[in-house]
Amino acid sequence: MMNDLPRRKLVELVRAEGNALLNDPQRLYFLLQSACPECPSEVVAILGALRQGAPASLLSAAASPSVPWSNVTSSWGQRLQEQERMPPEAEFSRRIALVIGGGSGIGREVVLLLAKAGANVVVADLDAATAKAAADEACTLGSREAFAHTSVDLGSSESLAQAVRFTVQHFGGIDAVVNTAALYPVPGDNGELSDGLWSKTFLINVTGNYLLARETEWVFRDQGLPSSMVLTSSANALVPKKGSEAYDISKTALNHLVRELAIKLSPQVRVNGIAPATVVAGSTMFPRDRVIQSLQKYKIEFAESESTEELRSKLANFYAQRTLTKRPILPQDCAQAIVWLAGDKGAKTTGHIIPVDGGLTEAFLR
């Protein structure tokens, strides 16, 4: 049963500070959470309701314990009809996204696309400096107040919980969660992974995605809004080969995790994934040593004097020739698919892995 204290406190705050407070979710969250520290679910539910357009005139009714919250929410139809008569908003206007791995590569491109679509975005990355840089770049595409950044460790439930709290405190909720972070382990000189590196690969690529869903589930549930989660798998999940067993198998497990989470979090939350073929450009998963290792593996000629970007270009073009379209897969290609799945255009899709591989026949579904 919902605690009535946060509703009464909300009305007190609005009466004291005016309706402008309703347009400052960060301050409103701080005030409500400070006044009602034992009621985090109720606070998030109220902020979710306000983000749907609950008019201030209904707040007095919301404060009364004798009025069910469902009765209050059902009275918003007139306000929503008024909004429908206004010029259409951008697809992600008033939406809040948390992007894990948003500092570089595919994640950075997702952040920029969401910025152009009007979203409020928290950029989270293991590398705090790249997270800040991506958030700063997004600010040039929208309001500075619409973007924030934080560091996060995908392998730590505590770190993920902190990123979730950070997002709620800044913007009042979460509508979309995207993860593009992963680990590609590079074997030693003997061609084998250490036991620790094998385990870490599964911690980041599989368990981390499960922990992310677990730490955000309460927000999705309590705010009561349609939401989405998009995770990043790989074409490697379907293509067996030698030398990348840990990465490939971890992505196969992630594919099934997507399906399991789609069932668990339905009907309110849609969960999908994308499966890119190898994305070399802009990827932190392709440091110089891995690029050189791959060039040697495929017997592609190169010179040590060539820059890392030149080597990456050679490798990307090699991978492209193995596809039907003969074109390298770019971070922007993957970001387009992710944003489609995260938004209203993908509202009828859940539990699926969308290939972004240029037509890699080895990865065709069987």
The 8 nearest C-alpha neighbors of each residue, nearest first, counted from 0:
[[1, 2, 3, 41, 67, 68, 40, 64],
 [0, 2, 3, 41, 68, 40, 38, 4],
 [1, 3, 4, 0, 41, 5, 38, 6],
 [4, 2, 6, 5, 64, 1, 7, 62],
 [3, 5, 7, 6, 2, 8, 35, 62],
 [6, 4, 8, 7, 3, 9, 35, 42],
 [7, 5, 62, 9, 8, 3, 4, 61],
 [8, 6, 62, 4, 10, 9, 5, 3],
 [7, 9, 5, 11, 6, 10, 4, 12],
 [10, 8, 6, 12, 7, 11, 5, 13],
 [11, 9, 13, 7, 12, 8, 58, 14],
 [12, 10, 8, 14, 9, 13, 15, 7],
 [11, 13, 15, 9, 10, 14, 16, 8],
 [14, 12, 17, 10, 16, 15, 11, 18],
 [13, 15, 11, 12, 17, 16, 10, 18],
 [14, 16, 12, 13, 17, 11, 10, 18],
 [17, 15, 13, 14, 12, 20, 18, 19],
 [18, 16, 13, 19, 14, 15, 20, 12],
 [17, 19, 20, 21, 13, 55, 16, 14],
 [20, 18, 21, 17, 22, 23, 16, 13],
 [19, 21, 18, 23, 22, 17, 13, 16],
 [22, 20, 19, 23, 18, 24, 27, 49],
 [21, 23, 20, 19, 24, 18, 27, 25],
 [22, 24, 20, 21, 25, 26, 27, 19],
 [25, 23, 27, 171, 170, 26, 28, 22],
 [24, 26, 169, 28, 168, 27, 23, 170],
 [27, 25, 29, 28, 24, 23, 30, 20],
 [28, 26, 24, 30, 29, 25, 31, 23],
 [27, 29, 31, 25, 26, 30, 24, 32],
 [28, 30, 26, 32, 27, 31, 33, 25],
 [31, 29, 33, 27, 28, 32, 26, 34],
 [32, 30, 34, 28, 33, 29, 35, 27],
 [31, 33, 35, 36, 29, 34, 30, 28],
 [34, 32, 30, 31, 35, 36, 29, 28],
 [33, 35, 31, 32, 30, 36, 8, 5],
 [34, 36, 32, 37, 38, 33, 31, 5],
 [37, 35, 32, 38, 33, 34, 39, 31],
 [36, 38, 35, 39, 32, 40, 34, 41],
 [37, 39, 41, 35, 36, 40, 42, 2],
 [40, 38, 42, 41, 37, 43, 36, 32],
 [41, 39, 43, 221, 42, 38, 44, 217],
 [40, 42, 44, 38, 43, 39, 45, 1],
 [41, 43, 39, 45, 44, 40, 5, 38],
 [42, 44, 46, 40, 222, 45, 41, 221],
 [45, 43, 222, 221, 41, 47, 42, 46],
 [46, 44, 48, 42, 47, 43, 41, 49],
 [45, 47, 49, 43, 48, 44, 171, 50],
 [48, 46, 222, 44, 50, 45, 49, 43],
 [49, 47, 45, 51, 46, 50, 53, 44],
 [48, 50, 53, 46, 52, 51, 47, 45],
 [49, 51, 47, 52, 48, 46, 93, 53],
 [50, 52, 48, 49, 53, 47, 224, 79],
 [53, 51, 49, 50, 54, 79, 78, 48],
 [52, 54, 49, 75, 51, 48, 55, 57],
 [55, 53, 56, 57, 52, 78, 75, 58],
 [54, 56, 58, 57, 53, 18, 59, 21],
 [57, 55, 54, 58, 59, 60, 53, 61],
 [58, 56, 55, 60, 59, 54, 61, 71],
 [57, 59, 61, 55, 60, 56, 10, 62],
 [58, 60, 62, 61, 57, 10, 56, 63],
 [61, 59, 58, 62, 57, 63, 66, 71],
 [60, 62, 58, 59, 63, 6, 71, 57],
 [63, 61, 7, 6, 59, 60, 58, 64],
 [62, 64, 65, 61, 60, 66, 59, 7],
 [65, 63, 66, 3, 62, 67, 61, 7],
 [64, 66, 63, 67, 62, 60, 61, 68],
 [65, 67, 64, 63, 68, 60, 70, 61],
 [68, 66, 69, 70, 65, 71, 64, 61],
 [67, 69, 71, 70, 72, 66, 61, 1],
 [68, 70, 72, 67, 71, 73, 66, 74],
 [71, 69, 73, 67, 68, 72, 74, 66],
 [70, 72, 68, 69, 73, 74, 61, 67],
 [71, 73, 69, 74, 70, 75, 68, 53],
 [72, 74, 70, 71, 75, 69, 76, 68],
 [75, 73, 72, 71, 76, 70, 77, 57],
 [74, 76, 78, 73, 77, 72, 53, 79],
 [75, 77, 79, 78, 74, 80, 73, 72],
 [76, 78, 80, 79, 75, 81, 74, 82],
 [77, 79, 81, 75, 76, 80, 82, 52],
 [78, 80, 82, 76, 81, 77, 75, 83],
 [81, 79, 83, 77, 82, 78, 76, 84],
 [82, 80, 78, 79, 84, 83, 77, 85],
 [81, 83, 79, 85, 80, 84, 78, 86],
 [82, 84, 80, 81, 85, 79, 87, 86],
 [85, 83, 81, 82, 80, 86, 87, 79],
 [84, 86, 82, 83, 87, 81, 88, 80],
 [87, 85, 88, 84, 83, 82, 89, 81],
 [88, 86, 85, 89, 83, 84, 90, 82],
 [87, 89, 92, 90, 86, 91, 117, 85],
 [88, 90, 92, 116, 91, 117, 87, 118],
 [89, 91, 116, 92, 88, 117, 342, 343],
 [90, 92, 118, 94, 117, 116, 89, 93],
 [93, 91, 117, 89, 118, 94, 90, 88],
 [92, 94, 91, 118, 95, 119, 50, 117],
 [95, 93, 91, 118, 92, 174, 119, 96],
 [94, 96, 119, 173, 174, 120, 118, 175],
 [97, 95, 175, 120, 176, 174, 173, 119],
 [96, 98, 176, 121, 120, 177, 175, 122],
 [99, 97, 177, 101, 122, 123, 178, 176],
 [100, 98, 178, 123, 101, 124, 177, 179],
 [99, 101, 180, 124, 179, 106, 102, 123],
 [102, 100, 106, 107, 122, 98, 99, 103],
 [101, 103, 130, 129, 107, 133, 100, 124],
 [104, 102, 107, 101, 106, 105, 129, 281],
 [103, 105, 281, 282, 107, 106, 330, 108],
 [106, 104, 330, 108, 107, 334, 109, 333],
 [107, 105, 101, 109, 100, 108, 104, 179],
 [106, 108, 101, 103, 110, 102, 109, 104],
 [107, 109, 111, 105, 110, 106, 334, 331],
 [110, 108, 334, 106, 112, 107, 111, 113],
 [109, 111, 107, 113, 108, 112, 114, 106],
 [110, 112, 114, 108, 113, 109, 137, 115],
 [113, 111, 115, 109, 114, 110, 108, 116],
 [114, 112, 116, 110, 115, 118, 111, 109],
 [115, 113, 111, 117, 116, 112, 118, 137],
 [114, 116, 112, 113, 117, 140, 111, 141],
 [117, 115, 113, 114, 91, 89, 90, 118],
 [116, 118, 92, 91, 114, 115, 89, 113],
 [119, 117, 91, 94, 92, 113, 114, 116],
 [118, 120, 145, 95, 146, 94, 96, 117],
 [121, 119, 96, 146, 95, 97, 118, 122],
 [120, 122, 147, 97, 148, 146, 123, 166],
 [121, 123, 148, 101, 98, 130, 134, 120],
 [124, 122, 99, 149, 150, 148, 101, 151],
 [123, 125, 100, 150, 126, 151, 130, 102],
 [124, 126, 151, 150, 152, 127, 123, 100],
 [127, 125, 124, 128, 129, 150, 130, 102],
 [126, 128, 150, 130, 129, 124, 125, 131],
 [129, 127, 131, 130, 126, 132, 102, 124],
 [128, 130, 102, 132, 131, 127, 126, 133],
 [131, 129, 102, 127, 133, 128, 132, 124],
 [132, 130, 134, 128, 129, 133, 148, 135],
 [131, 133, 129, 135, 134, 130, 136, 128],
 [134, 132, 136, 130, 135, 102, 131, 129],
 [135, 133, 137, 131, 136, 132, 146, 122],
 [136, 134, 132, 138, 133, 137, 131, 139],
 [135, 137, 133, 138, 134, 139, 132, 140],
 [138, 136, 134, 139, 140, 135, 111, 114],
 [139, 137, 143, 135, 141, 140, 136, 142],
 [138, 140, 137, 136, 141, 135, 142, 143],
 [141, 139, 138, 137, 115, 114, 142, 136],
 [142, 140, 138, 139, 114, 143, 137, 115],
 [141, 143, 144, 145, 138, 140, 139, 146],
 [144, 142, 138, 145, 146, 141, 139, 135],
 [143, 145, 142, 146, 147, 138, 119, 141],
 [146, 144, 119, 143, 142, 120, 147, 141],
 [147, 145, 120, 144, 119, 121, 134, 143],
 [146, 148, 121, 134, 122, 120, 145, 149],
 [149, 147, 122, 121, 131, 123, 130, 134],
 [150, 148, 123, 127, 122, 151, 130, 124],
 [149, 151, 127, 124, 123, 125, 126, 148],
 [152, 150, 125, 124, 158, 123, 159, 153],
 [151, 153, 154, 125, 155, 158, 159, 150],
 [154, 152, 207, 155, 203, 151, 159, 158],
 [153, 155, 207, 203, 152, 202, 156, 206],
 [156, 154, 158, 157, 152, 153, 159, 207],
 [155, 157, 159, 158, 210, 160, 154, 214],
 [158, 156, 160, 155, 159, 161, 152, 162],
 [157, 159, 161, 155, 160, 156, 151, 152],
 [158, 160, 162, 156, 161, 157, 151, 211],
 [161, 159, 157, 163, 158, 162, 214, 156],
 [160, 162, 158, 164, 159, 163, 165, 157],
 [163, 161, 165, 159, 160, 164, 166, 158],
 [162, 164, 160, 166, 161, 165, 159, 167],
 [165, 163, 161, 167, 166, 162, 168, 160],
 [164, 166, 162, 168, 163, 167, 161, 169],
 [167, 165, 163, 169, 164, 168, 170, 121],
 [168, 166, 172, 171, 164, 170, 169, 165],
 [167, 169, 165, 25, 166, 171, 170, 28],
 [170, 168, 25, 166, 167, 171, 165, 24],
 [169, 171, 167, 24, 25, 168, 172, 166],
 [170, 172, 167, 24, 46, 168, 169, 25],
 [173, 171, 167, 170, 43, 47, 95, 218],
 [172, 174, 95, 175, 96, 167, 218, 97],
 [175, 173, 226, 95, 96, 94, 227, 172],
 [176, 174, 96, 227, 228, 226, 173, 341],
 [175, 177, 228, 97, 96, 98, 229, 227],
 [176, 178, 98, 229, 228, 230, 99, 97],
 [179, 177, 99, 230, 180, 98, 100, 231],
 [178, 180, 100, 231, 106, 99, 230, 105],
 [181, 179, 100, 178, 99, 182, 153, 231],
 [182, 180, 204, 203, 179, 183, 284, 200],
 [181, 183, 200, 184, 203, 204, 284, 180],
 [182, 184, 246, 284, 185, 181, 200, 243],
 [185, 183, 182, 186, 200, 196, 246, 192],
 [184, 186, 183, 187, 289, 192, 243, 190],
 [187, 185, 192, 191, 190, 184, 188, 189],
 [186, 188, 190, 189, 191, 192, 185, 193],
 [187, 189, 190, 186, 191, 192, 185, 292],
 [188, 190, 187, 191, 186, 192, 193, 242],
 [189, 191, 186, 187, 188, 192, 242, 185],
 [192, 190, 186, 189, 187, 193, 188, 242],
 [193, 191, 186, 196, 197, 187, 194, 190],
 [192, 194, 196, 195, 197, 191, 186, 187],
 [195, 193, 197, 196, 198, 192, 199, 191],
 [194, 196, 198, 193, 197, 199, 192, 200],
 [195, 197, 199, 193, 198, 194, 192, 200],
 [196, 198, 194, 200, 195, 199, 192, 245],
 [199, 197, 195, 201, 196, 200, 202, 194],
 [198, 200, 202, 196, 201, 197, 195, 203],
 [201, 199, 197, 198, 203, 202, 182, 204],
 [200, 202, 204, 205, 198, 199, 203, 249],
 [203, 201, 199, 206, 200, 207, 154, 205],
 [202, 204, 207, 154, 200, 201, 205, 153],
 [205, 203, 201, 181, 202, 200, 249, 207],
 [206, 204, 201, 207, 208, 253, 203, 202],
 [205, 207, 202, 209, 208, 203, 210, 204],
 [208, 206, 203, 154, 210, 153, 209, 205],
 [207, 209, 211, 210, 206, 205, 212, 204],
 [208, 210, 206, 212, 211, 207, 213, 205],
 [211, 209, 213, 207, 212, 208, 156, 214],
 [210, 212, 208, 214, 209, 213, 207, 159],
 [213, 211, 209, 215, 210, 214, 216, 208],
 [212, 214, 210, 216, 211, 215, 209, 217],
 [213, 215, 211, 160, 212, 216, 210, 159],
 [216, 214, 212, 218, 213, 217, 211, 163],
 [217, 215, 219, 213, 218, 214, 212, 220],
 [218, 216, 220, 219, 215, 221, 214, 40],
 [217, 219, 221, 220, 216, 215, 222, 172],
 [220, 218, 216, 217, 222, 221, 223, 215],
 [221, 219, 217, 218, 223, 222, 216, 267],
 [220, 222, 44, 218, 223, 40, 219, 217],
 [221, 223, 44, 47, 43, 219, 224, 220],
 [222, 224, 221, 220, 219, 44, 47, 225],
 [223, 225, 222, 226, 219, 47, 267, 174],
 [226, 224, 267, 268, 223, 227, 174, 219],
 [227, 225, 268, 174, 175, 224, 267, 269],
 [228, 226, 269, 175, 268, 341, 270, 176],
 [227, 229, 176, 270, 175, 177, 269, 271],
 [230, 228, 177, 271, 272, 270, 176, 337],
 [231, 229, 272, 178, 177, 271, 179, 232],
 [232, 230, 273, 179, 272, 178, 274, 233],
 [231, 233, 274, 250, 273, 272, 253, 230],
 [234, 232, 274, 275, 235, 236, 250, 276],
 [233, 235, 276, 274, 236, 275, 237, 362],
 [236, 234, 238, 233, 247, 237, 239, 250],
 [235, 237, 251, 250, 247, 234, 233, 238],
 [238, 236, 235, 362, 234, 239, 251, 361],
 [237, 239, 235, 362, 236, 361, 240, 234],
 [240, 238, 237, 235, 241, 247, 236, 244],
 [241, 239, 238, 242, 243, 244, 235, 247],
 [240, 242, 243, 244, 239, 247, 190, 238],
 [241, 243, 244, 240, 190, 191, 186, 245],
 [244, 242, 246, 245, 241, 247, 240, 184],
 [243, 245, 247, 246, 242, 248, 241, 240],
 [246, 244, 248, 247, 243, 249, 197, 200],
 [245, 247, 249, 244, 243, 248, 183, 250],
 [248, 246, 236, 235, 244, 250, 249, 245],
 [247, 249, 251, 250, 245, 246, 244, 236],
 [250, 248, 252, 246, 251, 247, 201, 204],
 [249, 251, 253, 236, 247, 252, 232, 248],
 [252, 250, 236, 248, 254, 253, 249, 247],
 [253, 251, 249, 250, 255, 254, 256, 248],
 [252, 254, 256, 250, 251, 255, 205, 257],
 [255, 253, 251, 257, 252, 256, 250, 232],
 [254, 256, 258, 257, 253, 252, 259, 251],
 [255, 257, 253, 259, 258, 254, 260, 252],
 [258, 256, 260, 255, 254, 259, 350, 271],
 [259, 257, 350, 261, 255, 256, 260, 262],
 [258, 260, 256, 262, 261, 257, 263, 255],
 [261, 259, 263, 257, 262, 258, 264, 256],
 [262, 260, 270, 350, 258, 259, 264, 263],
 [263, 261, 260, 259, 265, 264, 258, 350],
 [262, 264, 260, 261, 265, 259, 266, 258],
 [265, 263, 268, 261, 262, 260, 266, 267],
 [266, 264, 267, 268, 262, 263, 261, 269],
 [265, 267, 268, 264, 269, 262, 225, 261],
 [266, 268, 265, 225, 226, 264, 269, 224],
 [269, 267, 226, 227, 265, 264, 266, 225],
 [268, 270, 227, 349, 261, 228, 226, 265],
 [271, 269, 228, 261, 349, 350, 227, 229],
 [272, 270, 229, 351, 350, 349, 352, 257],
 [273, 271, 230, 352, 229, 231, 353, 351],
 [272, 274, 353, 352, 231, 232, 354, 275],
 [275, 273, 233, 354, 232, 234, 355, 353],
 [276, 274, 355, 233, 356, 234, 354, 277],
 [275, 277, 356, 234, 233, 278, 355, 274],
 [276, 278, 279, 275, 328, 318, 234, 356],
 [279, 277, 328, 329, 280, 276, 330, 282],
 [278, 280, 282, 315, 277, 311, 285, 281],
 [281, 279, 282, 278, 329, 311, 330, 104],
 [280, 282, 104, 279, 283, 103, 330, 105],
 [283, 281, 104, 284, 280, 285, 279, 103],
 [282, 284, 285, 286, 281, 104, 103, 279],
 [285, 283, 282, 286, 183, 182, 181, 279],
 [286, 284, 283, 282, 289, 290, 279, 287],
 [287, 285, 288, 289, 283, 284, 290, 282],
 [286, 288, 290, 289, 307, 291, 285, 310],
 [287, 289, 291, 290, 286, 292, 285, 185],
 [290, 288, 292, 291, 287, 286, 285, 293],
 [291, 289, 287, 293, 292, 288, 285, 294],
 [290, 292, 294, 288, 293, 289, 287, 295],
 [291, 293, 289, 295, 290, 294, 296, 288],
 [294, 292, 296, 290, 295, 291, 289, 297],
 [295, 293, 299, 291, 297, 296, 292, 298],
 [294, 296, 298, 292, 293, 297, 291, 299],
 [295, 297, 293, 294, 298, 292, 299, 291],
 [296, 298, 294, 295, 299, 293, 292, 317],
 [299, 297, 295, 296, 294, 300, 293, 301],
 [300, 298, 294, 297, 295, 301, 296, 314],
 [299, 301, 298, 302, 294, 295, 313, 297],
 [302, 300, 299, 303, 310, 305, 294, 313],
 [301, 303, 304, 305, 300, 310, 306, 291],
 [304, 302, 305, 301, 306, 291, 310, 307],
 [303, 305, 302, 306, 301, 307, 310, 309],
 [306, 304, 303, 302, 309, 310, 307, 301],
 [307, 305, 309, 308, 310, 304, 303, 311],
 [306, 308, 310, 309, 287, 311, 305, 286],
 [307, 309, 311, 310, 306, 312, 280, 305],
 [310, 308, 312, 306, 311, 307, 305, 313],
 [309, 311, 307, 313, 308, 312, 306, 314],
 [312, 310, 308, 314, 309, 313, 315, 307],
 [311, 313, 315, 309, 310, 314, 308, 316],
 [314, 312, 310, 316, 311, 315, 317, 309],
 [313, 315, 317, 311, 312, 316, 318, 310],
 [316, 314, 312, 318, 317, 313, 327, 279],
 [315, 317, 319, 313, 318, 314, 327, 312],
 [318, 316, 314, 315, 319, 320, 313, 321],
 [317, 319, 315, 316, 320, 321, 314, 327],
 [320, 318, 327, 325, 316, 326, 321, 317],
 [319, 321, 325, 317, 322, 318, 316, 326],
 [320, 322, 319, 318, 359, 325, 323, 317],
 [323, 321, 359, 358, 325, 320, 324, 319],
 [322, 324, 358, 325, 357, 359, 321, 360],
 [323, 325, 357, 326, 322, 358, 319, 320],
 [326, 324, 319, 320, 322, 323, 327, 321],
 [325, 327, 319, 324, 328, 357, 320, 316],
 [328, 326, 319, 315, 316, 329, 325, 318],
 [327, 329, 278, 326, 332, 356, 276, 357],
 [328, 330, 331, 332, 278, 327, 280, 333],
 [331, 329, 105, 333, 332, 104, 334, 108],
 [330, 332, 334, 329, 333, 108, 335, 105],
 [333, 331, 329, 335, 330, 334, 328, 336],
 [332, 334, 336, 330, 335, 331, 337, 355],
 [335, 333, 109, 331, 337, 336, 332, 108],
 [334, 336, 338, 332, 333, 337, 331, 339],
 [335, 337, 339, 333, 334, 338, 340, 332],
 [336, 338, 334, 340, 339, 335, 341, 333],
 [337, 339, 341, 335, 340, 336, 342, 334],
 [340, 338, 336, 337, 342, 341, 345, 344],
 [339, 341, 345, 337, 338, 342, 336, 229],
 [342, 340, 338, 227, 339, 337, 175, 229],
 [343, 341, 339, 344, 340, 345, 338, 346],
 [342, 344, 346, 345, 341, 90, 339, 340],
 [345, 343, 342, 346, 339, 340, 347, 341],
 [344, 346, 340, 343, 348, 347, 339, 342],
 [345, 347, 343, 344, 348, 342, 340, 269],
 [348, 346, 345, 349, 344, 343, 269, 340],
 [349, 347, 345, 346, 350, 351, 269, 340],
 [350, 348, 269, 270, 271, 351, 261, 347],
 [349, 351, 258, 261, 271, 270, 257, 348],
 [352, 350, 271, 349, 272, 353, 258, 348],
 [351, 353, 272, 273, 271, 274, 354, 254],
 [352, 354, 273, 274, 272, 351, 355, 336],
 [355, 353, 274, 356, 273, 275, 352, 234],
 [356, 354, 275, 274, 357, 333, 276, 353],
 [355, 357, 276, 275, 358, 354, 359, 328],
 [358, 356, 324, 322, 359, 355, 323, 326],
 [359, 357, 323, 322, 356, 360, 324, 355],
 [360, 358, 322, 362, 361, 356, 357, 323],
 [359, 361, 363, 362, 358, 322, 323, 321],
 [362, 360, 359, 363, 238, 237, 364, 234],
 [363, 361, 360, 237, 359, 238, 234, 364],
 [364, 362, 360, 361, 365, 359, 358, 237],
 [365, 363, 362, 237, 361, 360, 354, 359],
 [364, 363, 362, 237, 361, 360, 238, 359]]
